[in-house]
Amino acid sequence: MAGHLLTLPKPHIDARLRHNLESAVAAHPGSWFVLHVLAEDCQCSQGVLAHLLARGAASWFSEKVLFIGSDEPARSQLVARGFAFESITPEGLQARYGLEGAPMMVVANPRGDVAYSGGYSSSRWGQPEDLAIVRALTRGTEVEALPLFGCAVSQELQKRLDPLGLKYPVASGSTP
């Protein structure tokens, strides 16, 4: 039950994430950049995925989806809707980006600075507010991070949030 009441911790923005954001922004000079982190086995991520597929990639900023899990059919659907796409393991997400949960959204301004890192809505099953967040940021308005409703994808975070293994059971010698 706790998994439905608690939110994930706010991500720590470190050099790994900053480096990746700066590289993404450099590929699209002058453009804002949005990184969407989604996990195949997370119901909240599936809701965000459905939202992204329904709206398609925006034309006024760049977007990339980091997808944890089996990437088909998500890859082909997202690419067809105009999104950049990268399949990544939970370990890769933590090692390369310093992130441990999904779904989450990180927005970088045209200089590559993190302008927003947080969730998509103020409630677990609320309508994603990604476009409103980016629109406010591009107008110079600060946006308070929305809570991160979703799933821990790194083993470390899973153990911290669920020490008894009720939501994230781990079989001996295996990874979730």
N, CA, C and O of each residue as an XYZ file, in Angstrom:
704
protein
N       0.820     -1.192      0.000
C       0.000      0.000      0.000
C       0.868      1.262      0.000
O       0.495      2.277     -0.588
N       2.019      1.193      0.658
C       2.888      2.366      0.725
C       3.307      2.828     -0.652
O       3.475      4.027     -0.874
N       3.480      1.899     -1.589
C       3.874      2.264     -2.935
C       2.858      3.139     -3.633
O       3.190      3.819     -4.604
N       1.610      3.133     -3.151
C       0.580      3.968     -3.750
C       0.396      5.291     -3.018
O      -0.315      6.175     -3.496
N       1.042      5.428     -1.850
C       0.885      6.644     -1.064
C       2.129      7.522     -1.086
O       2.022      8.746     -1.018
N       3.292      6.918     -1.180
C       4.541      7.645     -1.091
C       5.036      8.068     -2.473
O       4.689      7.466     -3.489
N       5.845      9.106     -2.484
C       6.472      9.530     -3.732
C       7.944      9.161     -3.690
O       8.502      8.889     -2.627
N       8.558      9.154     -4.848
C       9.989      8.899     -4.939
C      10.737     10.146     -4.492
O      10.206     11.253     -4.580
N      11.968      9.976     -4.013
C      12.747     11.158     -3.622
C      13.109     12.000     -4.834
O      13.298     11.488     -5.938
N      13.201     13.308     -4.601
C      13.619     14.223     -5.674
C      15.028     13.838     -6.109
O      15.896     13.614     -5.265
N      15.265     13.759     -7.414
C      16.584     13.329     -7.894
C      17.669     14.357     -7.591
O      17.425     15.564     -7.598
N      18.839     13.862     -7.332
C      20.010     14.714     -7.149
C      20.572     15.015     -8.539
O      20.857     14.100     -9.311
N      20.726     16.290     -8.850
C      21.264     16.691    -10.148
C      22.784     16.729    -10.019
O      23.333     17.572     -9.309
N      23.461     15.810    -10.709
C      24.920     15.766    -10.597
C      25.574     15.917    -11.961
O      24.901     16.151    -12.964
N      26.892     15.780    -11.985
C      27.676     16.015    -13.202
C      27.274     15.082    -14.340
O      27.322     15.479    -15.505
N      26.880     13.853    -14.025
C      26.500     12.906    -15.085
C      25.284     13.411    -15.849
O      25.277     13.427    -17.079
N      24.261     13.821    -15.118
C      23.048     14.327    -15.758
C      23.339     15.626    -16.498
O      22.904     15.807    -17.635
N      24.068     16.523    -15.861
C      24.404     17.800    -16.507
C      25.150     17.573    -17.828
O      24.847     18.216    -18.833
N      26.118     16.664    -17.821
C      26.888     16.372    -19.035
C      25.965     15.888    -20.156
O      26.073     16.356    -21.289
N      25.070     14.963    -19.851
C      24.150     14.447    -20.865
C      23.201     15.520    -21.369
O      22.887     15.556    -22.559
N      22.741     16.388    -20.488
C      21.858     17.471    -20.913
C      22.592     18.478    -21.787
O      22.052     18.935    -22.794
N      23.810     18.824    -21.414
C      24.597     19.752    -22.228
C      24.837     19.182    -23.624
O      24.782     19.914    -24.612
N      25.104     17.872    -23.707
C      25.310     17.230    -25.016
C      24.030     17.261    -25.847
O      24.074     17.514    -27.050
N      22.898     17.006    -25.209
C      21.617     17.012    -25.921
C      21.281     18.407    -26.428
O      20.811     18.566    -27.554
N      21.519     19.406    -25.605
C      21.239     20.786    -26.006
C      22.184     21.211    -27.129
O      21.776     21.924    -28.046
N      23.437     20.781    -27.064
C      24.411     21.132    -28.114
C      23.981     20.581    -29.474
O      24.287     21.171    -30.510
N      23.277     19.458    -29.470
C      22.796     18.869    -30.720
C      21.634     19.658    -31.318
O      21.329     19.514    -32.502
N      20.988     20.488    -30.505
C      19.861     21.315    -30.948
C      20.063     22.737    -30.423
O      19.346     23.161    -29.517
N      21.025     23.479    -30.975
C      21.361     24.811    -30.447
C      20.150     25.736    -30.366
O      19.335     25.808    -31.285
N      20.056     26.444    -29.234
C      18.989     27.415    -29.044
C      17.668     26.829    -28.618
O      16.694     27.562    -28.450
N      17.612     25.527    -28.440
C      16.354     24.858    -28.124
C      16.322     24.380    -26.676
O      17.343     23.977    -26.118
N      15.147     24.430    -26.083
C      14.931     23.785    -24.792
C      14.912     22.285    -25.029
O      14.615     21.831    -26.135
N      15.227     21.514    -23.996
C      15.307     20.054    -24.124
C      14.582     19.398    -22.963
O      14.745     19.795    -21.809
N      13.776     18.384    -23.280
C      13.050     17.638    -22.257
C      13.435     16.168    -22.339
O      13.361     15.539    -23.395
N      13.845     15.645    -21.196
C      14.195     14.236    -21.063
C      13.078     13.563    -20.275
O      12.788     13.944    -19.140
N      12.456     12.560    -20.886
C      11.404     11.781    -20.241
C      12.002     10.432    -19.851
O      12.572      9.747    -20.701
N      11.883     10.040    -18.591
C      12.376      8.745    -18.128
C      11.162      7.884    -17.812
O      10.372      8.202    -16.924
N      11.026      6.779    -18.559
C       9.879      5.887    -18.405
C      10.351      4.454    -18.213
O      11.403      4.063    -18.718
N       9.565      3.674    -17.479
C       9.886      2.268    -17.248
C       8.726      1.387    -17.698
O       7.564      1.660    -17.395
N       9.057      0.350    -18.410
C       8.054     -0.555    -18.974
C       7.134     -1.150    -17.907
O       5.927     -1.252    -18.128
N       7.677     -1.540    -16.768
C       6.896     -2.238    -15.744
C       6.230     -1.308    -14.731
O       5.782     -1.770    -13.681
N       6.158     -0.031    -15.018
C       5.596      0.961    -14.097
C       4.285      1.496    -14.670
O       4.262      2.053    -15.767
N       3.199      1.324    -13.923
C       1.898      1.787    -14.406
C       1.864      3.293    -14.631
O       1.257      3.763    -15.593
N       2.512      4.052    -13.749
C       2.533      5.511    -13.926
C       3.275      5.874    -15.214
O       2.861      6.782    -15.935
N       4.365      5.170    -15.499
C       5.106      5.408    -16.744
C       4.243      5.078    -17.953
O       4.300      5.774    -18.967
N       3.451      4.030    -17.853
C       2.585      3.662    -18.967
C       1.562      4.754    -19.251
O       1.221      4.998    -20.408
N       1.067      5.416    -18.199
C       0.152      6.542    -18.388
C       0.825      7.704    -19.098
O       0.233      8.326    -19.980
N       2.073      8.000    -18.711
C       2.822      9.080    -19.375
C       3.121      8.683    -20.815
O       3.010      9.512    -21.718
N       3.500      7.428    -21.043
C       3.764      6.951    -22.400
C       2.531      7.151    -23.287
O       2.649      7.643    -24.409
N       1.359      6.775    -22.793
C       0.117      6.955    -23.568
C      -0.105      8.437    -23.877
O      -0.512      8.789    -24.984
N       0.162      9.296    -22.905
C       0.024     10.750    -23.106
C       0.985     11.244    -24.189
O       0.581     11.989    -25.082
N       2.257     10.833    -24.115
C       3.246     11.268    -25.112
C       2.872     10.781    -26.506
O       2.982     11.527    -27.479
N       2.436      9.543    -26.600
C       2.042      9.005    -27.904
C       0.830      9.752    -28.463
O       0.756      9.999    -29.667
N      -0.105     10.107    -27.608
C      -1.306     10.820    -28.064
C      -0.965     12.221    -28.570
O      -1.549     12.676    -29.553
N      -0.027     12.913    -27.911
C       0.283     14.291    -28.321
C       1.395     14.379    -29.350
O       1.446     15.357    -30.095
N       2.284     13.402    -29.423
C       3.430     13.481    -30.324
C       4.458     14.469    -29.806
O       4.177     15.247    -28.895
N       5.651     14.438    -30.387
C       6.726     15.334    -29.968
C       6.365     16.773    -30.305
O       5.780     17.055    -31.351
N       6.718     17.659    -29.417
C       6.458     19.084    -29.635
C       7.419     19.620    -30.688
O       8.524     19.104    -30.855
N       6.991     20.654    -31.392
C       7.852     21.250    -32.418
C       8.684     22.399    -31.867
O       9.633     22.835    -32.519
N       8.352     22.894    -30.688
C       9.015     24.084    -30.144
C      10.066     23.774    -29.085
O      10.611     24.701    -28.486
N      10.368     22.507    -28.835
C      11.486     22.078    -28.000
C      11.846     20.659    -28.390
O      11.063     19.977    -29.052
N      13.027     20.206    -27.985
C      13.496     18.855    -28.313
C      13.132     17.911    -27.183
O      13.123     18.304    -26.017
N      12.829     16.654    -27.529
C      12.428     15.672    -26.525
C      13.107     14.330    -26.784
O      13.293     13.910    -27.926
N      13.469     13.675    -25.687
C      14.044     12.340    -25.758
C      13.424     11.495    -24.659
O      13.217     11.962    -23.539
N      13.132     10.249    -24.992
C      12.612      9.299    -24.018
C      13.706      8.293    -23.688
O      14.241      7.629    -24.576
N      14.033      8.186    -22.399
C      14.887      7.102    -21.903
C      13.926      6.024    -21.436
O      13.091      6.276    -20.567
N      14.032      4.830    -21.997
C      13.055      3.776    -21.712
C      13.737      2.579    -21.064
O      14.665      1.996    -21.626
N      13.268      2.225    -19.883
C      13.814      1.088    -19.144
C      12.907     -0.105    -19.386
O      11.727     -0.074    -19.038
N      13.455     -1.155    -19.982
C      12.680     -2.363    -20.250
C      12.788     -2.760    -21.701
O      13.598     -2.218    -22.453
N      11.963     -3.713    -22.087
C      11.918     -4.162    -23.473
C      11.399     -3.006    -24.321
O      10.304     -2.499    -24.079
N      12.180     -2.590    -25.313
C      11.848     -1.335    -25.978
C      10.858     -1.419    -27.131
O      10.462     -0.379    -27.659
N      10.456     -2.580    -27.533
C       9.442     -2.656    -28.587
C       8.100     -3.031    -27.967
O       8.088     -3.906    -27.101
N       6.991     -2.446    -28.337
C       6.771     -1.529    -29.456
C       6.965     -0.050    -29.115
O       6.763      0.812    -29.970
N       7.356      0.248    -27.870
C       7.483      1.656    -27.472
C       8.425      2.421    -28.393
O       8.126      3.544    -28.798
N       9.570      1.811    -28.727
C      10.543      2.496    -29.592
C       9.902      2.929    -30.910
O       9.940      4.108    -31.262
N       9.324      1.992    -31.626
C       8.788      2.324    -32.949
C       7.641      3.332    -32.851
O       7.519      4.213    -33.702
N       6.808      3.210    -31.828
C       5.693      4.154    -31.679
C       6.197      5.566    -31.363
O       5.733      6.541    -31.954
N       7.144      5.670    -30.434
C       7.659      6.989    -30.050
C       8.441      7.641    -31.190
O       8.276      8.832    -31.451
N       9.280      6.876    -31.863
C      10.043      7.428    -32.987
C       9.090      7.900    -34.086
O       9.308      8.950    -34.690
N       8.036      7.125    -34.342
C       7.055      7.522    -35.356
C       6.339      8.819    -34.976
O       5.879      9.556    -35.849
N       6.247      9.097    -33.674
C       5.587     10.323    -33.201
C       6.585     11.475    -33.011
O       6.220     12.537    -32.507
N       7.859     11.259    -33.422
C       8.832     12.340    -33.451
C       9.771     12.445    -32.263
O      10.520     13.417    -32.165
N       9.755     11.486    -31.369
C      10.621     11.534    -30.193
C      11.961     10.867    -30.471
O      12.028      9.863    -31.179
N      13.036     11.434    -29.906
C      14.299     10.704    -29.848
C      14.105      9.625    -28.789
O      13.325      9.806    -27.854
N      14.803      8.517    -28.931
C      14.555      7.364    -28.055
C      15.867      6.683    -27.698
O      16.757      6.535    -28.535
N      15.968      6.276    -26.450
C      17.105      5.466    -26.015
C      16.619      4.424    -25.030
O      15.971      4.749    -24.035
N      16.932      3.177    -25.308
C      16.654      2.087    -24.384
C      17.818      2.016    -23.411
O      18.976      2.126    -23.812
N      17.509      1.831    -22.123
C      18.554      1.838    -21.107
C      18.187      0.870    -19.987
O      17.008      0.657    -19.703
N      19.184      0.298    -19.364
C      18.959     -0.585    -18.221
C      18.856      0.266    -16.954
O      19.276      1.423    -16.956
N      18.304     -0.291    -15.874
C      18.299      0.452    -14.612
C      19.717      0.839    -14.171
O      19.939      1.937    -13.662
N      20.656     -0.065    -14.372
C      22.046      0.222    -14.005
C      22.620      1.336    -14.876
O      23.345      2.199    -14.383
N      22.302      1.318    -16.154
C      22.760      2.364    -17.069
C      22.162      3.716    -16.734
O      22.837      4.740    -16.833
N      20.898      3.722    -16.337
C      20.238      4.969    -15.955
C      20.948      5.600    -14.764
O      21.186      6.807    -14.738
N      21.281      4.778    -13.789
C      21.960      5.289    -12.605
C      23.409      5.690    -12.929
O      23.869      6.747    -12.497
N      24.120      4.857    -13.682
C      25.531      5.126    -13.973
C      25.710      6.330    -14.899
O      26.596      7.154    -14.671
N      24.890      6.442    -15.929
C      25.079      7.502    -16.928
C      24.370      8.806    -16.605
O      24.832      9.883    -16.981
N      23.233      8.705    -15.899
C      22.432      9.898    -15.643
C      22.290     10.221    -14.155
O      21.884     11.329    -13.803
N      22.616      9.272    -13.282
C      22.454      9.487    -11.851
C      21.005      9.478    -11.411
O      20.670     10.040    -10.369
N      20.137      8.846    -12.194
C      18.705      8.796    -11.895
C      18.306      7.384    -11.488
O      18.916      6.404    -11.915
N      17.252      7.294    -10.641
C      16.883      5.989    -10.095
C      15.397      5.660    -10.165
O      14.998      4.577     -9.737
N      14.569      6.554    -10.687
C      13.133      6.310    -10.693
C      12.475      6.732    -11.983
O      13.065      7.430    -12.808
N      11.232      6.293    -12.144
C      10.448      6.634    -13.325
C       8.964      6.604    -12.944
O       8.591      5.860    -12.037
N       8.120      7.377    -13.597
C       8.452      8.353    -14.630
C       8.940      9.660    -14.017
O       8.535     10.044    -12.920
N       9.794     10.313    -14.735
C      10.259     11.632    -14.339
C      10.601     12.432    -15.584
O      10.843     11.893    -16.664
N      10.610     13.730    -15.384
C      10.884     14.640    -16.481
C      11.977     15.612    -16.030
O      11.926     16.156    -14.927
N      12.954     15.815    -16.898
C      14.016     16.791    -16.646
C      14.010     17.747    -17.827
O      14.022     17.323    -18.983
N      13.991     19.043    -17.525
C      13.963     20.068    -18.570
C      15.243     20.888    -18.469
O      15.624     21.347    -17.392
N      15.896     21.063    -19.610
C      17.110     21.886    -19.675
C      16.843     23.097    -20.558
O      16.175     23.000    -21.588
N      17.376     24.235    -20.136
C      17.243     25.442    -20.946
C      18.260     25.392    -22.095
O      19.061     24.459    -22.148
N      18.251     26.355    -23.005
C      19.161     26.317    -24.153
C      20.653     26.338    -23.805
O      21.480     26.034    -24.665
N      21.014     26.685    -22.575
C      22.418     26.611    -22.140
C      22.769     25.237    -21.570
O      23.940     24.952    -21.316
N      21.758     24.381    -21.369
C      21.988     23.057    -20.798
C      21.815     22.999    -19.296
O      22.085     21.967    -18.682
N      21.361     24.110    -18.684
C      21.118     24.136    -17.242
C      19.786     23.466    -16.923
O      18.818     23.624    -17.668
N      19.730     22.721    -15.824
C      18.482     22.091    -15.410
C      17.524     23.165    -14.921
O      17.816     23.883    -13.964
N      16.383     23.270    -15.582
C      15.353     24.231    -15.205
C      14.233     23.558    -14.417
O      13.502     24.220    -13.680
N      14.101     22.229    -14.575
C      13.045     21.482    -13.888
C      13.462     20.030    -13.808
O      13.999     19.475    -14.767
N      13.215     19.414    -12.661
C      13.325     17.962    -12.541
C      12.260     17.524    -11.557
O      12.257     17.939    -10.399
N      11.369     16.692    -12.023
C      10.275     16.263    -11.155
C       9.291     15.396    -11.891
O       9.594     14.809    -12.930
N       8.103     15.330    -11.327
C       7.051     14.491    -11.869
C       6.220     15.203    -12.913
O       6.524     16.318    -13.337
N       5.156     14.520    -13.313
C       4.293     15.007    -14.390
C       2.994     15.634    -13.918
O       2.406     16.442    -14.637
N       2.533     15.278    -12.722
C       1.271     15.823    -12.231
C       1.275     15.869    -10.708
O       2.122     15.258    -10.056
N       0.319     16.601    -10.158
C       0.258     16.772     -8.708
C      -0.400     15.593     -7.999
O      -0.391     15.528     -6.770
N      -0.969     14.665     -8.756
C      -1.549     13.456     -8.148
C      -1.132     12.240     -8.969
O      -0.765     12.356    -10.139
N      -1.195     11.090     -8.343
C      -0.709      9.854     -8.970
C      -1.349      9.600    -10.341
O      -0.643      9.222    -11.276
N      -2.611      9.790    -10.480
C      -3.273      9.481    -11.755
C      -3.745     10.745    -12.465
O      -4.640     10.690    -13.308
N      -3.140     11.887    -12.123
C      -3.524     13.148    -12.746
C      -3.049     13.256    -14.187
O      -2.169     12.519    -14.631
N      -3.648     14.185    -14.895
C      -3.265     14.458    -16.293
C      -1.853     15.037    -16.323
O      -1.571     15.979    -15.584
N      -0.955     14.500    -17.160
C       0.403     15.047    -17.248
C       0.394     16.534    -17.622
O      -0.344     16.964    -18.509
N       1.224     17.299    -16.929
C       1.304     18.746    -17.118
C       2.607     19.153    -17.807
O       3.065     20.284    -17.643
N       3.201     18.248    -18.571
C       4.510     18.503    -19.174
C       4.523     19.732    -20.070
O       5.437     20.551    -19.971
N       3.550     19.878    -20.926
C       3.544     21.024    -21.841
C       3.370     22.342    -21.088
O       4.012     23.336    -21.428
N       2.516     22.359    -20.077
C       2.319     23.575    -19.279
C       3.604     23.933    -18.527
O       3.938     25.110    -18.392
N       4.315     22.925    -18.044
C       5.570     23.165    -17.326
C       6.600     23.781    -18.269
O       7.229     24.782    -17.927
N       6.775     23.196    -19.444
C       7.764     23.713    -20.392
C       7.362     25.101    -20.865
O       8.214     25.982    -20.988
N       6.095     25.306    -21.128
C       5.624     26.623    -21.567
C       5.952     27.685    -20.507
O       6.437     28.765    -20.844
N       5.691     27.386    -19.241
C       5.986     28.331    -18.157
C       7.485     28.605    -18.069
O       7.900     29.753    -17.916
N       8.291     27.559    -18.166
C       9.742     27.727    -18.088
C      10.274     28.594    -19.230
O      11.128     29.453    -19.013
N       9.774     28.371    -20.435
C      10.262     29.146    -21.580
C       9.850     30.611    -21.486
O      10.453     31.468    -22.133
N       8.841     30.900    -20.695
C       8.412     32.287    -20.472
C       9.150     32.929    -19.296
O       8.907     34.090    -18.967
N      10.048     32.174    -18.666
C      10.828     32.711    -17.561
C      10.217     32.504    -16.188
O      10.716     33.050    -15.205
N       9.155     31.734    -16.102
C       8.503     31.465    -14.825
C       9.149     30.256    -14.156
O       9.329     29.214    -14.787
N       9.495     30.398    -12.883
C      10.005     29.237    -12.144
C       8.854     28.298    -11.862
O       7.740     28.733    -11.570
N       9.127     27.009    -11.950
C       8.101     26.001    -11.717
C       8.569     25.094    -10.595
O       9.656     24.521    -10.655
N       7.736     24.970     -9.568
C       8.060     24.064     -8.464
C       7.884     22.626     -8.946
O       6.916     22.304     -9.635
N       8.824     21.774     -8.576
C       8.786     20.376     -9.011
C       7.539     19.676     -8.480
O       7.194     19.783     -7.303
N       6.884     18.966     -9.369
C       5.742     18.139     -8.979
C       6.274     16.846     -8.362
O       7.404     16.443     -8.638
N       5.461     16.197     -7.526
C       5.928     14.961     -6.890
C       6.199     13.861     -7.915
O       5.597     13.817     -8.988
N       7.114     12.986     -7.549
C       7.473     11.856     -8.414
C       6.679     10.623     -7.992
O       7.080      9.889     -7.088
N       5.556     10.410     -8.655
C       4.767      9.204     -8.424
C       5.245      8.164     -9.412
O       5.205      8.396    -10.620
N       5.691      7.033     -8.930
C       6.165      6.021     -9.861
C       6.893      4.906     -9.169
O       6.555      4.507     -8.055
N       7.910      4.405     -9.856
C       8.618      3.219     -9.397
C      10.115      3.473     -9.292
O      10.718      4.167    -10.110
N      10.684      2.881     -8.252
C      12.136      2.867     -8.127
C      12.658      1.868     -9.149
O      12.146      0.752     -9.235
N      13.663      2.248     -9.920
C      14.202      1.311    -10.906
C      15.588      0.799    -10.532
O      16.009     -0.249    -11.020
N      16.303      1.527     -9.671
C      17.612      1.024     -9.249
C      17.432      0.113     -8.034
O      16.532      0.321     -7.219
N      18.289     -0.889     -7.923
C      18.225     -1.794     -6.777
C      18.438     -1.039     -5.471
O      17.784     -1.324     -4.468
N      19.354     -0.076     -5.488
C      19.628      0.730     -4.291
C      18.385      1.423     -3.781
O      18.056      1.323     -2.599
N      17.687      2.131     -4.667
C      16.488      2.860     -4.267
C      15.384      1.884     -3.879
O      14.642      2.148     -2.933
N      15.260      0.778     -4.577
C      14.255     -0.220     -4.214
C      14.469     -0.719     -2.787
O      13.511     -0.862     -2.027
N      15.719     -0.984     -2.424
C      16.024     -1.459     -1.064
C      15.738     -0.389     -0.025
O      15.258     -0.701      1.064
N      16.029      0.885     -0.348
C      15.762      1.969      0.603
C      14.266      2.176      0.820
O      13.817      2.422      1.940
N      13.506      2.073     -0.263
C      12.069      2.322     -0.161
C      11.290      1.115      0.329
O      10.217      1.261      0.914
N      11.821     -0.072      0.095
C      11.096     -1.314      0.397
C      12.048     -2.338      1.024
O      12.367     -3.352      0.402
N      12.499     -2.075      2.248
C      13.487     -2.972      2.855
C      12.978     -4.396      3.081
O      13.781     -5.322      3.197
N      11.668     -4.584      3.144
C      11.112     -5.925      3.342
C      10.879     -6.667      2.027
O      10.536     -7.850      2.043
N      11.055     -6.010      0.915
C      10.879     -6.651     -0.388
C       9.438     -6.942     -0.740
O       9.164     -7.910     -1.449
N       8.505     -6.128     -0.263
C       7.088     -6.358     -0.536
C       6.679     -5.908     -1.933
O       5.933     -6.605     -2.620
N       7.168     -4.740     -2.353
C       6.830     -4.245     -3.705
C       7.868     -4.682     -4.711
O       7.535     -5.009     -5.850
N       9.139     -4.690     -4.295
C      10.249     -5.006     -5.189
C      10.942     -6.284     -4.708
O      12.069     -6.223     -4.216
N      10.280     -7.443     -4.843
C      10.925     -8.677     -4.387
C      12.142     -9.012     -5.247
O      12.118     -8.860     -6.468
N      13.187     -9.463     -4.596
C      14.409     -9.843     -5.307
C      14.723    -11.281     -4.955
O      14.940    -11.620     -3.791
N      14.743    -12.124     -5.981
C      15.103    -13.524     -5.762
C      16.592    -13.594     -5.492
O      17.358    -12.770     -5.993
N      16.992    -14.539     -4.732
C      18.410    -14.698     -4.391
C      19.256    -14.804     -5.646
O      19.033    -15.669     -6.494
N      20.247    -13.895     -5.754
C      21.163    -13.926     -6.881
C      20.645    -13.319     -8.163
O      21.323    -13.389     -9.188
N      19.455    -12.720     -8.140
C      18.925    -12.121     -9.373
C      18.700    -10.637     -9.173
O      18.744    -10.130     -8.051
N      18.461     -9.952    -10.270
C      18.158     -8.534    -10.219
C      16.723     -8.322    -10.635
O      16.180     -9.110    -11.409
N      16.087     -7.254    -10.128
C      14.690     -7.017    -10.489
C      14.527     -6.613    -11.935
O      13.406     -6.379    -12.388
